[in-house]
Amino acid sequence: MISHGGYETGVAPRRARTAATSAVTAIAALLLVAGCSGPGEEPPPQSAPANRQPVQGDTQARDDQPAQDAEKGAGSGQQDAAALPKSPPRRISIPSLGVSSALEELGQQKDGAMETPVDPAKAGWYTPGPPPGAQGPAVIAGHVSWNGEPSVFHRLSSLKAGDRIEVDRADGKTAQFTVDRTAQYPKNRFPTVEVYKNIDHAGLRLITCGGQYDRSTRYYADNVVVFARFTGSR
């Protein structure tokens, strides 16, 4: 999320870099945990089970199982494509889920938390991060449910390795991504570095809520994250 120019030497600069990295990690943790929940988020009747079991091609985080590297998931064997120039995204499509959504722009709230989409039927692109198709980990978040009705990412946890995601961009190109894996994490053990770390290619992370729903606080206990890699454009 933050790049530094130039070179640094000596003990003091190393300490400064460590402090800066810690600060970025702390901010990112807040962004990720707060990025998909809201007071109106409530599961519909007969919705997907609260304690979801891993789907095929999926990894569910546990205390005794460190998260896999996002770029070493099951994947589909497709080669990464060269990253595109930066251009804002306009729409996301997930054919296997029947999802097609215009994208809101998500910034940061005053407390540093990621904004959530105003319209629960739409997903949102986190604008401080790279746009989908450009180098780096682009982030798109969406609600899983709202006021007892399914929302745009209601079935996100069912995505499997090899599934396709497409993002239409302002430059007229459609960035195509292939799912590496889908994982579910308790919000207090979210793999912040894995999701937000700098990468040398174009990646995509889709985030929503999942796990046990607490009706007293109207929040889900977990986050569902889809890790995908850029495999081409048209």
Buried (B, 14 or more C-beta within 10 A) or exposed (E): BEEEEEEEEEEEEEEEEEEEEEEBBEBBBBBBBBBBBBEBBBBBEEBBEBEBEBBEBBBBBEEEEEBBEBBEBBBBEBEBBEBBEBBEBBBBBBEBBEBEBBBBEBEBEEEEBBBBBEBBBBBBBBBEBBBBBBBBBBBBBBBBBBEEBBBBBBBBBBBBBBBBBBBBBEBEBBBBBBBBBBBBBBBEEBBBBBBBBEBEBBBBBBBBBBBEBEEEEBBBBBBBBBBBBBBBBE
